[in-house]
């Protein structure tokens, strides 16, 4: 599933494609949305933003098109007369001045008014968004101390969208590695300095992944990994996808474990601060 940085980058591309332009045609696969398609014609796309892993296309009349890619959804951008060559199922198509943004394979799509968006069952539960809101490490550190979070294992907490929105599998592994925290540690087990460092890496690693198209590794370690023959799917990360390889920091073996039915990668040497 795409994580917050990937959805934010997709939103940027969609905004470049149709943002600020008037809808010439709208098409929806689902009947409850199809009956509203005509009412969007002539309405300007004011902006495209995200909340966690959800996409929000905002229109000038205060309506908002919500979509969540889940596992299989994907947005494709194209000219109106050149639709993508794909076997995926088309769910949404918005056309503006010969430019199209088309959503395929997703099933979680709905149209809302801005005034009621806070009532959305998914959005209403989300914590602060690290990419679409001005969230500071200090604010994240405060959340680590909240009663509902401070006794939960970090391996589970970092996937909880109520804590902060947008983190996913690879970001979880990368953040814990850089902060030198074991996945089974809890915020309450950490020193104040460790919580500060963890909060910094939660914010900075997520923003780096957005700015560098999913690359979370450091430049020296990337060069080291490329020299060792690692493919991009490995060298883009410091620890994720690197099970069995040596840790860039301490040389110990990287291992893989399952936490919350999802894979997590960690260093057996520099992440051994167990509670």
N, C-alpha and C positions, 0 to 999 in steps of 0.2 A: 504494500500500500504506500502511495506517495506520502511523504511527511510534510510538515509545514513549509520548509524551504522550497520544495518542489511545487506545491500548490501556489505559493506566493509568486514564484517565477512564472508559472502558467498564467496567473492573474495579470502580471505585468505584460505578457505577450498579448493576452486578450484585450487589455486596455489599449495597447498600441494598434490593434487591429480594428476595434469598433468603438473605442472610447471617444466621447465627444461628438459622436455621429448619430444621426437620426435613423431609427429602425425602419427599413423599407419593407421587410417581410419577417415574419416570425412563424416558426413551426414547432409543434410539440407532439411527441408520440402519445402521451397519456391524455385520455379524454378530458379529465378535470382541468388540465392546462390548455388543451387545444381550443376549448371554447373561449379562452381569454386571449388567444394569439392575435386576433384582429385588433384588439384594443391597444396593443403595444405599437402598432404601426403609426409612425409619425412622432413617436416618443424618443427623446434623446437618451443615449447611454451616458450617464453622468460620470460614473467611475466604476472600477472593478477592484474589490478588495477581498480579504480573506479573514476568517476566524478559525484558527487552528488548521484543520484539514478541509474546511468548508469554503466554497467559493461563493461570493456575493456580488452579483452584477446589479448595480443600482441604476435606476432610471430617474429622469427628471421629474416624473409625476409622483415620486416617493415610493414607488414599488421596488421590490428587491427580488431578484431571481436567486433562490438558494439552490445549491447543488453540492453533493458530496460524492467524490469519485469512488469511495470504498475500494474494493480490490481491483476492479476492472475498468472503471470509467476513465475516459481520456478525452480531452479537448483537442480538436484539430482546426487549424486556421487555413483558409483557402479562398480563392476567388469564387465568386458566385457561379460562374460558368465552368468551374473546374473542381467538382466535388472530389474528396479523397477516394482513392481506390482501396476500399477496405471491406471486410466481411462482417465488421462490427455492426450492431444495431443502432441506428440513429435515434437519439432521444430528444435533442433540442437543436434548432438551427436559428441563429439570428443573423440577418443580412442588413448591411449598411453600406450604401454607395458602392455596391459590387464586391464588398468584403464580407466574409462569413466567419462566424465562430460556431463550430458544431460540436456537440457533446455526444459521445458514443458510449454505449454499454452501461452507463450509470442508471440507478433506479431511484435514488433518493433526491428528488427534485420537487420544488414547490415555489409558488409565487406568493410573496407577502407584501404588506404595506409596512413602511418604515416604523410607523407607530406601534405595530403589533409584533415586530421582529423579536423583541425581548421575550415573547411568549413561546418562541420556537422550542420544542422539546429538547433538541440537541444544543442549540446555541445558548439557551438559558442556563445550562449546567457548566459551561466552559469557564476555565480560569482565564487569566490575562493572556493575550496573544503576544508572543515575543517579537513578531515581525510587523504586525499591523498596529500595534500600540506602543507607546513610549514606556516600556517596562525597564526598570533599573535592577541591577543585582541586589540592591538593598531591599527592594520590594519582594524579590524572589526569596531572599533570606528570611524576611518576615514570614512568608508563607510556609517555609520549612518548619517554623516554630508553631504553626497553628495546631491546635489540639487534634484536628482530624487528619493531620499529615505526619506529625513528629514521631509517631511510633510505628510507622509503616516502613517496610524494607525499601531501600532506594531502587532496587531492581523493579519493584512493582510501582512505586510512586511516580517514577519518571515517565511511565506510560499512561498515567491517569490524567485525562484531559481537564479534570476539575482542578488539578494542581496548577498546571500551566498548559496552554493550548498549543498544539503543533508538534510536540515531541513524539518520536516514533522509535523504531527498533535500532536503526544505526546510530541515531543521535544519543539514545540511552547508553549504549556501549561506549561511545566516544567521550561523552561527558564524564562518566564514571572513571574512565581511564585517565583523562587529563587531571581530574580532581583527586586521583589516587584513592578512591573509595571502593570498598568491596560491595557488591550488589546486595549482600544480606545485612549490611549496616543500615541503621535508621538515623534520621536527623538527630534524634535524641542521643545517639551514641557518639556523635561528632563533637569535637571541640568548637568553640566559637570561630576560631580561625579556619577550621575545616569547612564549616557551614558557609563562611564568607567565600572561600575558594570555590566550593561547589556551586554557589549561586552565580558567581562570576562566569564559570564555565558553562552553566546552563544557558546564560544569555549570549556569551561570546561565541560558543561553538555553533549554536543555532544560527546566529547572524552570519558567521563565516560560511556555513553551508549554503545559505541563501546567496551571498555575494559571490561565492566561488563554485556555484553549480554543483553542490553536493560534495565538494572536497573539504574535509575536516582536518586533514593531516597538516603537519608543518613542512615548510619548504625543505629543510635539511633531511628530514625523514623521507620525504617523497623522493628526493634525489638518491638516497640510500636504497630505497625499495626498487626504484627503476634500475639502478645499477645491478641489483640482485636478480633482475628479471621478472619482478612481480608485474602482473597485468594491472590495468587501471582499476578494475573492480577491487583490487587489494591496496594499491598504493595510494588511492584517494583517501583511505582511512588509516588511522593510527593503530587500531586494534580490530575493528569489525572486519569479518571475512578472513582473518589472518590466523585461524586456529592451526597450531602446530609450528608456526613460525616464531622467530625470536622477537622479543619486545625491543622496540627501538630505544627505549629508555634504560632498561636494566639488563637486557639480554635473556631474561627468563622466557619460558614457553608460554605462548598465548593459548588459552583453552576456551572451549565453548560449553555453555550450560544452557538449560532451558529454564526460563523464568516467566511465569504467566503464559505457558504454552508457546513462547516465542524465544528464539535463540538470542543469547547474549554472549559477547566475547569479552574476556578479561585477562589480565596478566597475573600469573601465579606468583610473581615476585613483588611488584610494586603496588598491588592492590590487596594485600593480605592483612589489612587493618581490620580484623574481625572484631565484633562486639564482645 
